[in-house]
Amino acid sequence: DDELSSIDDAGEQGDAEDYIDDARSDFFDAVRSYLDGDYSDAEDYLSDAEDNADEALDIAGASSEDDDAQDYIDEVEDMIDDAEDEIDQADADGEATSESEDLLDEAKDALDDAQTALDDGDADEANDLAEEAEDLVNDALDAIGDSSSDSDDIEDMIDEARDDLDDAWDTVNEAIDDGDDVGDAEDLLNDAEDALDDAEDAFDDGEDDDAEDYVDEALDLIDEALDEF
């Protein structure tokens, strides 16, 4: 009775029908053999029934794992949709979202890979990739504030470097008025000004890392100019 109950449970999955039919047939053959006194045949039929039932249950279990993985993928897909709306709203509010958008794109790629893995029959890999996608979604949401903060810092760096450049020009011009040799200081300060222009362009384009590099270059040029005299 327990074996038949397990068989019926597996039958609800649909994919195990052939094994279930064989198991039922073997089971009833075992009963008939037992009633006829053919105990050895009954034992063999019962063993075959159990084997077929186990195969059916394995298929049913795999189907359940696939269903769980698909549910997880669908859940993360909903998270991505919600995160996309939140990032769009942050962008409309003037917050920097480039890093968040990049992370969300990575999340979408990971979820696509998860669906492909599940379609190929690898539920474990699908779950791992869906979890990776979920982590990336959370990182994307966290990066909304972080990106804005970083951008504010870089904008301050550019402004401070502009002040340093103005002070350096004052120092060089005073030296020139005093008749001092300033060497290549003027050329170096012009190069620093170009670097800061590049920093502002990069910042406007959302390339914060490049903007920071240009600021560092400008500051180095300013120091070098002041070392000329």
Residue pairs with C-beta under 8 A, 6 or more apart in sequence:
3 23
3 27
3 49
3 50
3 53
4 24
4 27
6 53
6 57
7 20
7 23
7 24
7 53
7 56
9 57
9 60
10 16
10 19
10 20
10 53
10 56
10 57
10 59
10 60
11 17
11 20
11 56
12 60
13 59
13 60
13 63
13 64
14 63
15 59
15 60
15 63
16 55
16 56
16 57
16 59
16 60
19 52
19 53
19 55
19 56
19 59
20 52
20 53
20 56
22 48
22 49
22 52
23 48
23 49
23 50
23 52
23 53
23 56
24 49
26 45
26 46
26 48
26 49
26 52
27 45
27 46
27 49
29 41
29 45
30 41
30 42
30 43
30 44
30 45
30 46
30 49
31 42
33 39
33 41
33 42
33 45
34 42
62 123
65 123
66 118
66 121
66 123
68 123
68 127
69 114
69 118
69 123
69 126
69 127
69 130
70 118
72 126
72 127
72 130
72 131
73 111
73 114
73 115
73 118
73 126
73 130
76 107
76 111
76 114
76 130
76 133
76 134
76 137
77 111
79 134
79 137
80 104
80 107
80 108
80 111
80 133
80 137
83 104
83 107
83 137
83 140
83 141
84 104
86 141
86 144
87 97
87 100
87 101
87 104
87 140
87 141
87 144
90 97
90 100
90 144
91 97
95 144
95 145
95 147
95 148
96 147
96 148
96 150
96 151
96 206
96 208
97 144
97 147
98 147
98 206
98 208
99 140
99 143
99 146
99 147
100 140
100 141
100 143
100 144
100 147
101 140
103 136
103 137
103 139
103 140
103 143
104 136
104 137
104 140
106 136
107 133
107 134
107 136
107 137
107 140
108 133
110 129
110 130
110 132
110 133
110 136
111 129
111 130
111 133
113 129
114 125
114 126
114 127
114 128
114 129
114 130
114 132
114 133
115 126
117 123
117 125
117 126
117 129
118 126
147 208
150 208
151 203
151 208
154 203
154 208
154 211
154 212
154 215
155 203
157 212
157 215
158 196
158 199
158 200
158 203
158 211
158 215
161 196
161 199
161 215
161 218
161 219
161 222
162 196
164 219
164 222
165 189
165 192
165 193
165 196
165 218
165 222
168 189
168 192
168 222
168 225
168 226
169 189
171 226
172 182
172 185
172 186
172 189
172 225
172 226
172 229
175 182
175 185
175 229
176 182
180 229
181 229
182 228
182 229
183 228
183 229
184 225
184 228
185 225
185 226
185 228
185 229
186 225
188 221
188 222
188 224
188 225
188 228
189 221
189 222
189 225
191 221
192 217
192 218
192 219
192 221
192 222
192 225
193 218
195 214
195 215
195 217
195 218
195 221
196 214
196 215
196 218
198 214
199 210
199 211
199 212
199 214
199 215
199 218
200 211
202 208
202 210
202 211
202 214
203 211
